[in-house]
Amino acid sequence: SLVSDVFLLNGTQGFHGETTTLLELRASTTLPVPEPDTWALMALGLGWLGSRLKRERG
């Protein structure tokens, strides 16, 4: 929760302080874990990229 002090300027009385409590809700999110086929495609892509770089260099 977040507690903030709000000060209102009231013409003749000067500052009049009021405390306002605000409720802040936070959702705890976790990052999704990639599926095995996603990892396989990424590994194939990196392998292909590595083989292309190896061919170009030598």
N, C-alpha and C positions, 0 to 999 in steps of 0.2 A: 504494500500500500504506500501511497505517496501523500505526505502531509505538507501542505503549503500554507504560508501565511499571506493573507491578502489584506493590504492596507488601502482603505478608501479615503480619498481626499474629500472632506465634507466642509464646504465653504467657510462657515464661521467657526466651527468647532476644531478645525485643524485635522490632524490625522486620527482616524478611528480604526483600530486594528481588529480584524476578525480572522478567526482560524477556520479554514475550510478543509475538510478531509475528502480526498479524491481516491476512489478505489481503482487501482490499475490491475488489469488481468493480463497475465503473460502466458502464452501458450508455449509449452516446451516442445520444440520440434527437433527431431533427429533426422539426419540426412539418410536418404534411402540407400540401401546396399545394392550395387549393380547385380543383375542376374548373371549366371555363369556364361550364357551365350554372349552377353555384352563383353565380359572379360575375354572370351575366346576371339571375338571379332577385333577387339583392341590389340590382342597379342598377335593376331594374323597381320593386322595393319602395320604394327611396329616391326614385325619380322620382314614384311615386304619392303618397308621403307629402309630397313637396315641392309637388305640385300641389294637394293637399288644404289644406295650410297657406296657399298663395297664394290659394286661393279664399276661405278664411275671413277673411283679412286685407284683402282688397280685391277 
